[in-house]
Amino acid sequence: MTTGDRYLDDPSFRQPMENSYNEAPDDVRPGRAGARPPYKAEQGGYCNAAATCSSVTQGNAGEVTLQAPPDGTVLSYHTHQSEGRPVDIPNGRLKAQGKPYDRFGKGASQPDIDNAKDRGVTTYIIRPKMITRIDPDGTPHHYKRFE
């Protein structure tokens, strides 16, 4: 697949991001355990210029927390496997920008954009059918995963 994005078109960077998406563990917190198909925990990580990538955290179906990028980082990434699925949590709702919603959003959230700016490196969000790249200035770009 050719996207025109230097990291997505390079398998040494792309494959670790895809692996993180495909190998994510189930989110077994109350309200999500036993769902079919299972909710997957968001995962994230970093890659350096030598394409050494590491998944540094596991989150839950709604969030992952990445620390400051290590020295030499050229990109960060995290997964959004639950995009568009119902939010099934004990209190029934989460809030986005002060308004309740009951489905996980599609694409990059405002916190995703803000975090990309704070990290100062290109950030990728691996989604079910798309990959969103967020530039360090917060500009999003969208690519189909399977073309």
Number of C-alpha atoms within 10 A of each C-alpha: 11 10 13 9 11 11 18 20 14 13 14 15 21 15 14 20 27 17 11 21 23 14 11 20 18 18 21 16 14 10 14 19 13 13 12 7 7 16 24 23 26 26 28 28 25 27 23 17 12 11 18 12 21 16 18 12 15 21 19 20 27 19 16 18 16 20 11 12 18 10 7 11 20 18 26 26 26 28 30 27 24 22 18 14 14 14 21 18 13 10 7 12 15 16 9 14 8 7 8 11 15 16 15 19 17 14 18 19 11 12 11 18 19 14 19 24 18 14 17 18 19 21 26 28 23 26 22 18 12 17 23 19 25 26 18 19 14 19 12 16 13 15 18 13 16 9 9
